[in-house]
Amino acid sequence: MQRKLNFFAGPSVMPLEVLHQLQDGILEYNGQGLSIIETSHRSSVFDGMYNECLALLRELLGISDEYSVYFLGGGATLQFAMVPMNFLRPDTAADYIKSGAWGNKAASDAEKIGRVRYYYDGTADRYTTLPRPEEVKAGEDSSYLYLCSNETIGGIQWKAFPDTGTVPLIADMSSDFFSRPVPVDQFSMIYAGVQKNLGPAGATVVIMKKSLLDKQNHNLPAYLDYSNHDKNDGLYNTPPVFSIWAVKLVLEWIKKNGGVEGMAKRAALKSGLLYNVIDSSSFFYSPVDPAYRSTMNVVFRLPSEELEAAFLEETKKAGMLGLKGHRSVGGLRASIYNALPVEDVEALANLMKEFERKNG
Ligand SMILES: *Cc1c(COP(=O)(O)O)cnc(C)c1O
């Protein structure tokens, strides 16, 4: 098989080594005569794998015992609803940051549950920039302040996070989770769908400060109530076993490759290759404020849609997939998650230069 160069925004590229491990391990897990995906989640074999996975998550991201860590189903999207159902108190409001497609979707779910204030609204700038973190001040009575750390579609990324004082800070980190160190202690809750940087679709990591549950709304359906997942160490119901196993293998790969610091270096190198081409070009351009450019989703454009279509044709011929911008914004986007080899990004950078030489 000739592997494609995979620039899809999600689900997205996995480390080849991990795909081989999944292939080799799918029939039988640790000599027990069964596959891990045929094993009860109440068995010691599952427990061993699960606990190793959670321990690696904690170790690599530096998560203290003040936090619970577990996996839920329903994608990152379910968290858009669960966060306000659990934490948007009826007597106050929550502060949201309208930073683009994902932040806005979360806010729109919250509006159905309670009162939402927009601390910041990037609509007028077409979501190409973010507020400066030191300027962000949550309302004193706020239930929480919510942000999306990396807008996957707009290609903008927070480089540092606001200090919200006593107001809980909650973040969707789906598309840059494990691509850099995170000051976990600054957050009351972090969640991330795993299908961008950590594995196949089907699981969402939740990192929850235990004390946040003291302020929780009660009388929620069981699955939607975080306290049930907390009390049961994430095993309230059947967890997404296959995804968790794959995440464990990806975490081992991350550890071998320098941990989150190693991933941050890789991300800086890879995104730098593309932004350098864009910045030194009078043909390609980036619509994004340079201070907030994403190291995961590089959004760029050409002078006309015809040229963009021609460019996409060239990338396809070169075995590159997923470079079309999201249908809501058009243009071009290279998603360059952790597992994408540096060589693949070099190949794209070269193709861009070549395309400019021929057409620019
Ligand atoms: C992909 C993505 C989501 C949606 O994830 P699902 O698992 O499809 O629900 C949410 N937020 C961000 C930032 C994303 O990149």
The ligand as a MOL file (V3000), in Angstrom:
LIG
                    3D

  0  0  0     0  0            999 V3000
M  V30 BEGIN CTAB
M  V30 COUNTS 15 15 0 0 0
M  V30 BEGIN ATOM
M  V30 1 C -13.8360 18.2730 15.8200 0
M  V30 2 C -14.1720 19.2220 16.8770 0
M  V30 3 C -15.3570 19.1350 17.6330 0
M  V30 4 C -16.4440 18.1250 17.3370 0
M  V30 5 O -16.0920 16.8710 17.7210 0
M  V30 6 P -17.1210 15.6360 17.5850 0
M  V30 7 O -16.3340 14.5580 18.2290 0
M  V30 8 O -17.3770 15.4350 16.1380 0
M  V30 9 O -18.3360 15.9610 18.3350 0
M  V30 10 C -15.5420 20.0330 18.6520 0
M  V30 11 N -14.6460 20.9840 18.9210 0
M  V30 12 C -13.5130 21.1220 18.2050 0
M  V30 13 C -12.5520 22.1980 18.5420 0
M  V30 14 C -13.2420 20.2400 17.1600 0
M  V30 15 O -12.1170 20.3720 16.4530 0
M  V30 END ATOM
M  V30 BEGIN BOND
M  V30 1 1 1 2
M  V30 2 1 2 3
M  V30 3 2 2 14
M  V30 4 1 3 4
M  V30 5 2 3 10
M  V30 6 1 4 5
M  V30 7 1 5 6
M  V30 8 2 6 7
M  V30 9 1 6 8
M  V30 10 1 6 9
M  V30 11 1 10 11
M  V30 12 2 11 12
M  V30 13 1 12 13
M  V30 14 1 12 14
M  V30 15 1 14 15
M  V30 END BOND
M  V30 END CTAB
M  END
